[in-house]
Amino acid sequence: MKKANYLFIIIITNNAIPWHVFGKFVSVKILKMKHFFTLSILIAFLSSFTLSVGIDDVIAAVRTGNASMVAKYFDNSVEISMPDKSNSYSKSQAELVLKDFFASNPVKSFEIIHKGENAGSQYCIGTLQTKNGAYRTTIFMKQKGDGQVLQELRFENR
């Protein structure tokens, strides 16, 4: 039975060498193909986890009111919307605006209402509870290169 399996593989790979001469070489090819397939599945599986790392880190930073940690994920330009102002900022400007917001509104908690992804983009909608009130918060991240970058952050009065 094994000889038929190896012979079949030889025909598939357009290898005209008889199985009984190079039987070990063919079995090594099969073993390598199994490892390649297993490795491919493993990489695909692990890459699905790397997508959520960025947004989870941003959510953790928002929960603690840590503007510097959020800023690590900023794209070159970031849209920040707040009840009193809304604009597109550079990385450094956006960090200052966010620090000012967290200083004026100390964070008590952040509760996730909905979190999802679509075509390489990730988003999170939640309620940010501060000492000055509650804000419906939207975090929008997009795939850029090999990582996620934060492109939009919205704080709306509840």
Buried (B, 14 or more C-beta within 10 A) or exposed (E): EEEEEBBEBBEEEEBEEEBEEBBEEBBEBEEEEEEEEEEEEEEEEEEEEEBBEBBBBBBEBBBEBBBEBBBBBBBEEBBBBBEEEEEEBEBEBBBEBBBEBBEEBEBEEBEEEEBEBEEEBBBBBBBBBBEEEBBBBBBBBBBEEEEBBBBBBBBEEE
